[in-house]
Amino acid sequence: MKKVNFLFAALLLLFGAVLTGCGTVSSNNKNVAICFPNTTPSWERNGKALNDQLVADGFTVDMQISSTSEQQVSQVAEALKKKPNCIVIGAIDSSAFVEVLEAAKTSQIPVIAFDRIIFNTDAVTYYASYDNDAVGEAQGLYFEAALDLKNGGGPYNIEFFAGGPTDNNAHIFLKNVLEILDPYMKKGQLVCRSNQTDFDTVAVKDWYAENARPRIKELLEKYYNGETLHAVIAPNDEIAGVILDEFKKAGRPLPLISGLDADPSALDRIRIKEQTFTVAKDPERLTAKCFRMIKAVVEGVQPDINDVTTYDNGVKIVPAYLCTPMIIDSTNIAQYY
């Protein structure tokens, strides 16, 4: 985590050096505020990629990086006081922006939710993300095929981990995984010896990978003493890495295990067949779509949208552009990475 924070600090220094008028309102009518978290390396990659595209196109970018929800809400409030032409928010807590975004509505500032939907406000203009239903489905379908469940494979032991409770995507991922795998648990082909499948129990607070360590250690000691844990649903690559580390420490055979984000360390594990697969969410594709969305709203034209039904934030259906994720495993990693 310290490494991630250091990288973000370095990025902030870089942004301050290269952006003309960063943190202030320029006169070019192309001012964008970006408020992202620093909770995982993927946010660093997304932030840098989006910033670089905007700067290259002549935008002035007010980049704000936060480590807590409270800090992020405060940063959004300060950014809105500068009256940007658009604000892009990668939410730490998707439900924390109801009050602060009233200022965006009053000033008619377009709000783009990036990767994570923002709840309970009609101030959100658009949503740019991946097809989060497809992420969970892809993980579930991969396990279905790898364990030959359609043809009666099993019984296999399986355990589940999910992402941070304040991230709506984490709920979607687990829901869609379970929709694929729950029928096989009911048939006895998959056995969750802990019976821990509800989101609140399996969630990893703040997506912080080390928060998963005590639980996987307890699962192995309590439920798999003398038993093999064949498969683990891990919601992202960092958490998968911690889980695999505990398997190694315990001297256990490594399980089939999922991941998300195609982090470099996960790609290395896939190459040596420690991690089974990851779901790649190409940051260049998403940031490119978000960049075009920003340009459109600043220029007053309709951006590309491919979903107008899925994302009900409690107040409105938020129009979205969803990018398609891709499975990366040992069979295709050389092709893409």
Secondary structure, DSSP 8 states (H G I E B T S, - for coil): -HHHHHHHHHHHHHHHHH-TTTTS--SSS-EEEEEEE-SSHHHHHHHHHHHHHHHHTT-EEEEEEESSHHHHHHHHHHHHHT--SEEEE--SSTTS-TTTTHHHHHHT--EEEESS---S-TT--EEEEE-HHHHHHHHHHHHHHHTTGGGT---EEEEE-B--TT-HHHHHHHHHHHHHHHHHHHHTSEE-TT---SHHHHB-GGG-GGGGHHHHHHHHHHH-TTS---EEE-SSHHHHHHHHHHHHHTT----EE--BS--HHHHHHHHTTSS-EEEE--HHHHHHHHHHHHHHHHHTS-----BSSS-B-SSSB--EEEE--EEEETTTHHHH-
